Amino acid sequence: MKKLRGMIVAVILVLLCGCGTGSSAGTDTVSMYDLAQKMEAAESSLPEMLYASSADGNAKEQFTHISDMEYDKVDSYFVSYSKEGKADEITVIAVKDPADVSEAKESLVRHRQSRIKLLNQYEPKEVKRMEDGLIFTKGQYAVLLICDHPDAVRKAFEDAV
């Protein structure tokens, strides 16, 4: 009877050890959709926003519009951006390996510079808002916030992750 119990416990332990989140490098990212919802809810002045994420069928192609880093380094991402052509944008990139988060951050810096050049051509009054945008990292996440209340959105992000 003791041997049987021991074997059952051993099997249960093996099964439990085999379960996991499936994320690589020991990382554990949150749902990008849920994160986007929480972050957008923290900023009441956002215009109507469009949304793209790593869950979309053309995620790799869409990612090239916000970052020039290799997509195979990305665990997940989302971008919410103004439908009206305003500067407003919330972008979060979760990398597979936390050592790549600086690269993700720098790619968001370049993305913002690219948007500044574009906005200079057709919406120059939005350029200042873009320049004042907040870019930061936390753990495996690189974040870009272009909105009226970035501190509130950052708090919503930090509370969620």
N, C-alpha and C positions, 0 to 999 in steps of 0.2 A: 504494500500500500504506500509506503514512504517513497519507493522508487517511482511509482506511478505519479504521485503528487509532484515529485521533483522533476519528472519529465514534462508534466503539464506546465509547471512554472517556467521551465526552460523554453518550451515552445512559445508560451505567451511572451516572454522577454524577447525572443528572437523576432516575433511578429511585431511587437511594439518598436523595436529598434529599426525595423524595416520601414516603418511609417515615417512620413515627413512632409514638408511643404513642397518639396521638389525644387526649391530654389538652390542656386549654386553657391559655392564659396561660403556656405554657412550663413547666408543672408536671408532675411525674411521681410519681404516687401509687403506693403498694404495694398488693398485694392485701389487701382488708379481711379476708377470711376467714383468710389466712395470718397477718396481723397479730394478729387475735383469738386464734388458736391459740397463738401465741408468748407473748402477754401473759397469757393464762389459765394457761399452763403455768408461768409464773413465780410464781404464787400458789397454793400447795398447799392452802390452807385455804378456797378458794371452795366454796360449796355447789353443787348442781346448777344450771347456768345455762341460760337461754333466750337465743336469738340472733336478732337482726333486722339487716338491712343494706340498703344501696342496691341490692343484687342481687335483692332480693325483688320480687315482682310488685306489691305494694302499698307500695313503699318510700316514696313521697311521703307517704302517709297515716301510716305508722309514724313517720316523721321528726317529725311534729307532736307526738309524745309525748315527744320529747327536746329539741326546739329550736323556737323561734318565728321563726327567721330564714327568709328566702325560700329555698325549696328549689332554685331555679334557680342559686343561688350555690354549691351543694354539688357537689363532684366525686364524692365517695363518703363512706360512713359505715358504722359498725356500732355496735351496743349489745349487750352481754352483761349480763344482769341475773338476779338470784336468782329461781329458780322458787318458792322457799319464802316470798317476801315479806320477805326480809331486805334490809338496806341495800346489799349487795354489787352493784356495777355497774362496768362498764368501757365507756366511750363514747369513740369517736374520730370526729371530723368532719374531713374533708379538703375544704377550699374550693377552688374553681377559681382564684380570684384571691387571692394571699397578703395583699392589702390588707384582705380580709374576715375574716381570722383572729381579730381582736379581737372582732368582732361574734359570731362563733361561740363564742368563749370566754365572752362575757357571756351568751349564750343558755344555756350550760351552767351558769353561776352561777344564773340564774333557774330552770332545771330542778331544780337541787339544792334551792333554796329551796322549790319546789313539793313535792318529795318529802319534805322535812323536815316541812312542814305535814301531809302525808298520814300519814307515819309517827307523828307526834305523836298521831294519833287511834287507831291500832290497834297500834302497835309502838314505844312511846316509848323503850324501851331501845336501839333502833337509831339514834335521833336523833343521839347523840354521834358515832357512827361516820360518819354522813352529814355532820355538821358538820366532822369532821376530814378529809373527802375532799380529794383533791388535784386542782386544776384548773390546767392549764398549756398553753402553746403551744410548738410547734417548727415553724418554716417555715410550711407551709400547714395544719398540723394543730392542732386544739383537742382537748384530752384531759381526761376526767373519770375519776378513779380512786377508787372507794369499796371498800376491801378492807383486810385486816390488814397487808399488806406492800406499800404503794404504791411504795416506793423500788425494790423488785425488779421490779415490773411496769413502772415508768417506765424502768428500765434495759433491759428486754426491748423496749419500744417504741423507745427511742433506738437500740438495736442493729439493729432491723429497718428503721428508716427512715434 
